[in-house]
Amino acid sequence: MGLLHPGVDPAAVLPAAADAAAALTTVEARDVALVRGEPLVSVRFTADDDDDADHVAFRVAAAVAALAGTGHVRLECRAGARWRPVR
């Protein structure tokens, strides 16, 4: 996540991201963290397959982009105890 658009409350970004996912699937967790000085929005959700997950991730990214600048969007899938990149 980059700079907020003018007039956007920083506290609105994470709920908007989670709500975008929740409109399509079950949200398991959500978080904002600072990674190397940059805010990182994470939304963990369920999906039946990679295509469904990609669709949800696109909606989440669009919700964040409506409120703030965005950088790279990373989608990962948990396989056992490990996470693997989907895209």
TILUM-766814 format. One line per 5 residues: their letters; for each residue x, y, z of C-alpha. Coordinates in steps of 0.02 Angstrom, whole numbers, plus 50000, padded with zeros to 5 digits. Each point is the difference from the previous one (the first is absolute). Layout:
BEGIN
a = X,Y,Z  ...
This chain:
BEGIN
mgllh = 50000,50000,50000  50065,50171,49956  49940,50176,50034  49819,50023,50047  49890,50094,49878
pgvdp = 49949,50174,50062  49869,49995,50138  50014,49813,50034  50003,49946,50182  50143,49876,50024
aavlp = 49888,49894,50112  49883,49971,49852  50122,49903,49892  50007,49833,50091  49810,49985,50025
aaada = 49973,50042,49816  50124,49865,49947  49921,49869,50114  49823,50049,49950  50045,49979,49816
aaalt = 50056,49822,50034  49853,49964,50118  49878,50045,49861  50063,49845,49907  50067,49878,50129
tvear = 50045,49969,50182  50134,50115,50071  50110,49909,50126  50116,50144,50050  50049,50176,49956
dvalv = 50149,50106,50050  50103,50153,49961  50186,49991,50035  50153,50104,49962  50124,49903,49894
rgepl = 50163,50090,49963  49912,50163,50041  49855,49969,49880  49822,49959,50054  49945,49826,49947
vsvrf = 49815,49954,49997  49967,49814,50021  49831,49915,49983  49993,49812,50023  49847,49917,49925
taddd = 49935,49833,49941  49984,49951,49816  49958,49840,49908  50139,50019,49872  50131,50120,49933
ddadh = 49879,50082,49878  49877,50041,50139  50142,50063,50109  50062,50110,49858  49826,50075,49980
vafrv = 49990,50040,50186  50176,50072,50001  49955,50113,49853  49850,50067,50096  50105,50030,50156
aaava = 50134,50090,49898  49868,50108,49915  49925,50047,50169  50171,50054,50065  50041,50092,49838
alagt = 49842,50103,50020  50070,50067,50164  50189,49998,49980  50141,49970,49880  50043,49818,49979
ghvrl = 50158,49909,49957  50024,49818,49961  49852,49886,50039  50054,49829,50060  49882,49852,50008
ecrag = 50058,49845,50095  49917,49834,50038  50035,49897,50156  50049,49820,49965  50021,49915,50169
arwrp = 50116,50105,50105  50073,50095,49851  49940,50143,49891  50025,49990,49812  49981,50143,49877
vr = 49847,49995,49886  50054,50157,49907
